[in-house]
Amino acid sequence: MVYTLPKLNFEYNSLEPFMDAQTVQIHHSKHHQTYTDKLNEAVSKHPELFKKKPEELLKNNLALVPEDIKTAVRNHGGGYWNHCFFWEILAPGKQTPSEKFKKIIEKEFESFDKFKEQFSNAALTQFGSGWAWLVLTPEKKLKIYNLPNQDSPISKGDIPLLTIDVWEHAYYLKYQNKRVEFIANFWNIINWKKVEELYKSAIK
């Protein structure tokens, strides 16, 4: 079994005007496809690993992955899985979190606005390429941090709930160097229903 590029749950133009169709198309069909191909290329050197889901390869700092392909799987497996996750937590039509989930966020971060500010700041201050994440820790605490390149919270033992890609390919065609504007508009395309489902599953 080889890893395949997932289909999106929306059309390339569905996230307009906050994320333009050309960016989504190139991001999905070119960048994500390349991570898919490179992951398959790396794992083909140890084909027994194709039995594992990508997230299993990334767990415990890639403990299952042989040394000769560890860097490739970290980069391309991380890139593959991070993007699969990213597409899942995006949706057209501005959603808001349920009151119940909003209260959970407010309990951890004092207010929903402070949560947004902290998450946005993590995305804005990620130097160079990377991602900002909202995760659930093994202690069942909500936590926000950024990670460089294609590193994944899975490798740290955390459960991802929400992410934003701040590699330039995620926004440069529309926003050029205005990352702050891209981050501000990201709040209009979050699939809060999916985020809450992930939280409910993780908290069990």
N, C-alpha and C positions, 0 to 999 in steps of 0.2 A: 504494500500500500504506500503510495507516494502522497505527499502533502499537496493539496490543491488550493487554488485561489477561491475564497468564498464569494458567493454572490451577495450583493448588497440588498438590504431590506428596503431600499429606496432608489429612485432614479438619480442619475448624476446631477440633474438640475434641481432636485428636491430641496436642497439646503440653501438655495438662493434666497435672499441676496447676501446671506452671512458667509456662506462658503460657495464659491462659484463653480459652475459645472465643469469648466476646463480643469480646474485644480483637482476636483474630486475624481474626474476621469483619469488624469495622469497619475494621481496619487494611488488610485486603486489598480488600474490596468498596467501601469509601468513600474512604479516603485514597489508596490506590494507584490506584484508578479515577480520582480527580480529577487526579492527576499525569499519567495516561495521556491524559485528555481535554485537559488544558491543553497538553501537549506536541504533540498533534495539531493543536490550534488554532494554536499558534505556527508549526509547520512548514508548515501549509497556506498560509501567506503566501509560501512558497518551495517549492512542491510537488515540485520536483526532488530535494529533500533526503529525501523519503520512500524513495528508493532506498538510503539509507544506514541502517545499523544504528544504534541509539541510542548505542552505545559509540564508533562512528566520529565522531559529532557531538561527543562530549565530549573526544576526543583532542586533544593539543597545545593545551590551553587554548581549546578550541572554535574552532580555526583555520578550519574549513570553514564556520562558521556566520556568516551576514550580521549586521552590527552591530545592525540593527533588531530582531532576535529573539534576540540572544545572551544577554541576561539571562534571558529566558523559558526558553530551552533549558537554560541552566545550572541554573536552579531546578527546572523541571518535567522536563526530560530527565534531570537528575541524580536527581531524586526517583523518576522512572520506573525508571531503570536500577538505582539503589541498592536499591530494593525487589525488583526481579526477582532480583537477586543474593542479597539477604537471605533470601528464601524458599528458595532453592536450598541454602543452607548450614544449614538447620534440618531436624531430623528427630526423630520420636518415638523413645522408647527410648534410654536413655543409652548413647552410643557412647564409645569411647576411641580415640585415634589408634594406628595400628600402631606397633610397636616401632621400625621403621625411620624412620618420620616423626617419632616422638617424639625419637629421637636427633638428627635434623636440627634440631629446635627447641631441644633442650638444648645443642647446639653453639653456637647463636647467642645463647641467653639464659641459659646456665650450667645451668639446670634447668627442668623443666616447670613447677614451682611459681612460679619467678621469671617465666616467660613469662606465666602466668595472672595473676600480680600486676601485671605491667606493662600487660597488655592491659586488665585490669579498672580499673586506675588511669586509663588513657587515657579509658575510657568514663565513669568517675565524675567526672573533672575537666573534661570537656567542658562549658564554660559555656553554658547555654541549650540550644538544639536542635542536634543533630548526630549524628555517628557515630564509632565507634572502628574502626580497621582494622589487620589484619595484611596486609602486602603484600610482594611480591617486587620489589625495585628493578631498574633496568636493569643494575646491577652484580651481579645475582643474590644480593643480600643480603636476608634477612628483616628487616622493619622494622615497628614499631608506631607509629601516631600517630592523633590525632583530627582531624576536619575539621568545620567548622560547617555548619549548614543542610543543603543537599543537594549540597554539593561532593563530587566524586568523585576517588579516586586516579588514575583513568584520565586526567584532565586534567593530572596531574602526571607522567605517563609511567610510573607504577607499575602492577603487576598485582595486583588484589585477590585475597586468598585466604580471608579471614574478616572478618566485620563484625558489629557490634551497633548497632542503632538505639536511640539514647537521646533521641529526641524523646518528649515526654510521652505522645503518643498510642500509643506502643509499649507502655506499661506502666501508665498512671495508673489505669485502671479497677480493676486488681487491686492494685497496689502503692502507689497515691497518690504521695506524695513520697519513697517509700523506693527510690530508684534503686539504692542499694547492694544491696538484697535482690534486685531484678530482675536485676542483673548477676551476682550469685552463682548464681542459678538458671539463668541462660543457659547455663552450662557443662553442664547436663543435657540440652540439646536441640540440640547441635551435630552436624551431619552430617560427621563426620570423614572418612568415605570420600570425600565430595565435595571437601572441603578438600585432601585429599592428591592427588586427581585433578587439581585445579587447579594444585597445585604441580608435579606431574610434567609437565603440559602446558607450564607457564610456564618450567621450567628447561631445556627442550630448546634 
